[in-house]
Amino acid sequence: MLMNYTAKYTKINTGYMGQLIELPEVITEGKDIEDCRQMLQDALCEMVLAYRQLNKALISTEILFPVS
């Protein structure tokens, strides 16, 4: 299943920090925005593999339908 994620980039002293909004534990840094984007893709792939090994759902229904 192919999904789209929203990336948030922040300029920092060493380049850029990137984080996925839907998966805030996927966070990384890069020397420029393109490097940061590639690092985010790699971090997401690693997160998917880790979740699969743990038999854990990648996105919980609480993210999609927050409990109020």
For each residue, the residues with C-beta under 8 A, 3 or more apart:
1:
2:
3: 59
4:
5: 20 21 22 23 26 44
6: 20 21 22
7: 18 19 20 21 37 40
8: 18 19 20 21
9: 16 17 18 33 36
10: 16 17 18 19
11: 15 16
12: 15 16 17 29
13:
14: 29 31
15: 11 12 29 30 31 32 35 36
16: 9 10 11 12 29 30 31 32 33 35 36
17: 9 10 12 27 28 29 36
18: 7 8 9 10 27 28 29 30 36 37 39 40
19: 7 8 10 24 26 27 28 40
20: 5 6 7 8 23 24 26 27 40 44
21: 5 6 7 8 24
22: 5 6 59 63
23: 5 20 26 44 47 58 59
24: 19 20 21 27
25: 47
26: 5 19 20 23 40 43 44 47
27: 17 18 19 20 24 43
28: 17 18 19 36 39 40 42 43
29: 12 14 15 16 17 18 36 39
30: 15 16 18 33 34 35 36 37 38 39
31: 14 15 16 35 36
32: 15 16 35 36
33: 9 16 30 36 37
34: 30 37 38
35: 15 16 30 31 32 38 39
36: 9 15 16 17 18 28 29 30 31 32 33 39 40
37: 7 18 30 33 34 40 41
38: 30 34 35 41 42
39: 18 28 29 30 35 36 42 43
40: 7 18 19 20 26 28 36 37 43 44
41: 37 38 44 45
42: 28 38 39 45 46
43: 26 27 28 39 40 46 47
44: 5 20 23 26 40 41 47 48
45: 41 42 48 49
46: 42 43 49 50
47: 23 25 26 43 44 50 51 58
48: 44 45 51 52 58
49: 45 46 52 53
50: 46 47 53 54
51: 47 48 54 56 57 58
52: 48 49 55 56
53: 49 50
54: 50 51
55: 52
56: 51 52
57: 51 60
58: 23 47 48 51
59: 3 22 23 63 64
60: 57 63 64
61: 64 65
62: 65 66 67
63: 22 59 60 66
64: 59 60 61
65: 61 62
66: 62 63
67: 62
68:
